[in-house]
């Protein structure tokens, strides 16, 4: 069964550094999402992406965040200058065109900012 | 502000027993309600999805109900198994036309003991 994959599984970075989290959505899906989950807290929506542009974003998704679909398979989340409070689990999700609410989540990337 | 409240926060039951988890929401305009199962350190996995017109949906031993008038949902787990130990998250989405802004609950942590 097709699934969303994410790399790396764990990323450690120093405060102020840039990180890029990578996701490969399910191949025939057209909607893509990023979420984060700070340890012990609920999952929070960051951004949704469709037709090569951001369709929705939360107030968390400020100027330090950006997303890109650099080719036909990858979907990336870039954090320009990481802060300690960016430490979290970051989940990518994708959904098919006709069922945008049916989101399939990847296993997540644990980001640790030191 | 859109909110999703879940109860109880945690629940311990014996293997083979049934249990019911609750979700109350204030999300507008309502689009759909989903229940996810999240194992520790993993991405959420969808159990059920319900739209406004549906008031019950089953997936094996999981049965979700939705009362759109009172804005309440429940997830009933029948004949629990050890593998049911996980966090169960209620997610309510607002929006339409392919754009779905999800609001996550904090989850109910279920522990099934032998």
HADDOCK unambig.tbl for C-alpha pairs under 7 A between the chains (distance, minus, plus):
assign (segid A and resid 41 and name CA) (segid B and resid 106 and name CA) 6.65 0.50 0.50
assign (segid A and resid 42 and name CA) (segid B and resid 104 and name CA) 6.61 0.50 0.50
assign (segid A and resid 42 and name CA) (segid B and resid 105 and name CA) 6.48 0.50 0.50
assign (segid A and resid 42 and name CA) (segid B and resid 106 and name CA) 4.64 0.50 0.50
assign (segid A and resid 43 and name CA) (segid B and resid 104 and name CA) 6.07 0.50 0.50
assign (segid A and resid 44 and name CA) (segid B and resid 104 and name CA) 6.79 0.50 0.50
assign (segid A and resid 45 and name CA) (segid B and resid 102 and name CA) 6.72 0.50 0.50
assign (segid A and resid 91 and name CA) (segid B and resid 43 and name CA) 6.73 0.50 0.50
assign (segid A and resid 100 and name CA) (segid B and resid 98 and name CA) 5.57 0.50 0.50
assign (segid A and resid 101 and name CA) (segid B and resid 100 and name CA) 6.45 0.50 0.50
assign (segid A and resid 105 and name CA) (segid B and resid 43 and name CA) 5.64 0.50 0.50
assign (segid A and resid 105 and name CA) (segid B and resid 44 and name CA) 6.12 0.50 0.50
assign (segid A and resid 105 and name CA) (segid B and resid 45 and name CA) 6.81 0.50 0.50
assign (segid A and resid 106 and name CA) (segid B and resid 43 and name CA) 5.69 0.50 0.50
assign (segid A and resid 107 and name CA) (segid B and resid 42 and name CA) 5.14 0.50 0.50
assign (segid A and resid 107 and name CA) (segid B and resid 43 and name CA) 4.57 0.50 0.50
assign (segid A and resid 108 and name CA) (segid B and resid 42 and name CA) 6.62 0.50 0.50
assign (segid A and resid 108 and name CA) (segid B and resid 43 and name CA) 5.98 0.50 0.50
